[in-house]
Amino acid sequence: MIKTTPIARFNQVLLFIVLFFGLLYVGKPFLIPLAIGGMMAMLLVPICRRLERRGVRRGIAATLCVLITVTLLLGVCYVLFNQVIALGKSMPLIGRKLNDMLNSGHSFISERFRLPVETQKEYLQSQIAGLSDLAGRFLGDVFRSVISFLGYLLIITAYTALLLIYRKRLKQFVLALVVQYAGEDNVREARHVVDQTTGVASAYLAGVFSVALIFSVINTIGLTIIGIENALFFGMMVAFINIIPYIGSVAGSTIVILYTLITRDTLTVPIIVAVFFISMQQIDSYILTPKITGGKIQLNALATLMALLLGGLVWGVSGMILFVPFLGVAKVIFDHVEALKPYGKLIGARDTA
């Protein structure tokens, strides 16, 4: 038997990591719809099982689940589209307000610091260009992700339905591989791991969308009471951007605060909006998310943040949403494979002595 040195093993692991993420990046046009379809299928498995227990055939149950889900998604997209059109009507007002704010700022700086207005404008344009590029790339990624999702909707729908229909065959395939490479003794453990990974992904995704739905309602009501125009759009936008861990809540609330700063002549409303979203973030962090999704994926903050950033680097916004539950599923596998248990402990939420 040929013995490998630690350096050779390290090089093999490094090569595997590079090839793995390289394939994820190169194959994303194929893999992203498949991954979304797989996650949607895991989300719908409990509903599909209930229909099957009531005597509905598997194919019909899967088709019903997928059609209802797609109808709900299209309904949400239709509402948001109408809200965006309504918001577009106020863009000329926003432009005038922003221009007035810039002129007032130029006058103040010119009088107080004796800095010519032209110099201010040149500096401001250079700074805005950099910020515009950054914001443009982020918004472009979001827009492309939405367009890609809608463009791939038929493919994702087909993937989801077929994965629900053939889920038993896929499970048997995995168990057959376990028997072939690990022996009959590990079949029961493998079956438990497959069921647990499906349950973890399904429960986590259901929890995430439940939190988004709850906050859509709360945000819309709160912004309506405060007196923000297009409260439904901003409420839903902030709630669904919040699906992206850490970054989503800050990005969504910042957009609304900047909108109120530009459209209102007083600082009172933006401050109230900021306090409202800070309060909602505390409720999300300490009450809703721990109760609904906190126990589903046991990942620490460092592992979650790394999955978030790596997902954004490889798959864009889709990766920022999908890589966290992927890592949660990987942790379940790590915890049940003896050689991989150290990795499960490394990314886990609980400290061990």
Secondary structure as UniProt FT lines:
FT   HELIX           6..26
FT   HELIX           28..53
FT   TURN            54..55
FT   HELIX           58..88
FT   TURN            89..90
FT   HELIX           91..113
FT   HELIX           117..151
FT   HELIX           153..165
FT   HELIX           167..182
FT   HELIX           184..186
FT   HELIX           187..226
FT   TURN            229..230
FT   HELIX           231..241
FT   TURN            242..243
FT   TURN            245..246
FT   HELIX           247..263
FT   HELIX           268..283
FT   HELIX           284..288
FT   HELIX           290..294
FT   TURN            295..296
FT   HELIX           301..315
FT   HELIX           317..336
FT   HELIX           338..340
FT   HELIX           341..347
//
